[in-house]
Amino acid sequence: VQTADGGIAALAALEDRPFDLVLYDVTTRDLAPADLVRRLEGMGGDAVRRLALTAAGALPPELARLCAERGIPCLDKPFDAGEVDALLSRAP
């Protein structure tokens, strides 16, 4: 498990090495989730398929549409270990 202090730091960590799963809070202020998705897509590989968003409540419509189009799951807070295990089991 590795944590990052913001979206830019998370993106830097993702550029260094792959992760089995990336949980990204939709309220992260320094890099919007949609921007993170675009940056991950630009990196190539399957980084977007390893991404899951976390939110306390409904996603804004534009972000919900992006997630549906890309197959990005969103976990409602609070989430439990079983939900994370399910995501890990489907990771590429």
Secondary structure, 3 states (H helix, E strand, C coil): CCCCCCHHHHHHHHHHCCCCCEEEECCCCCCCHHHHHHHHHHHCCCHHHHEEEEECCCCCHHHHHHHHHHCCCEEECCCCHHHHHHHHHHCC
